[in-house]
Amino acid sequence: MTPYRWVFEQSALDALLSLKSRQAFALVVRVNELAVHPFRSGHIVYRDSRQREVQVWLVDGFEFHYALDHAGREVRIAELRPDSFTLHP
């Protein structure tokens, strides 16, 4: 299967660009994993204001909020922020 294309909302891109380069690169690797395996289930699912299903994937201390556009074969990264769900020691 051809990987989906990934698209960042501006706020998610700004969050990514504010990180140190090593951390940003590691998160881009994770976004590529989503593009290759778009049917992976997120840890949390909710509906946004446009009633799109948004999944939250908790990984590497961050929350990836993303929606899938199967017709356009896109993973749309809506938000990227530090993980507020997992308890950190």
C-alpha positions, 0 to 999 in steps of 0.5 A: 500500500502506498503511504498516505500523505501527511499534512500539518495544520499551522499550529501543529507545524509551529509546535513541531518547529519549536522543538529541538531538531533531534526531537522534531526529527523523531516526531517526523519519524512517528508521523511517517509511521502514521502515513504508512499505517493510517488505520492504526487506532489512536488511544483517544477518539473525539469529534472536532467542531466540524464533526470529523473523527479525531484520534489522539496517539500518545507517543514519545511524550507527545499527543498527536491529534490527527484526522484521516482523509481516506478519499484524499489519502491524507493524515491531517495532523491537527495538533501536536502538544506535550502529553497531558494524559500520561502520568510522568514520574 
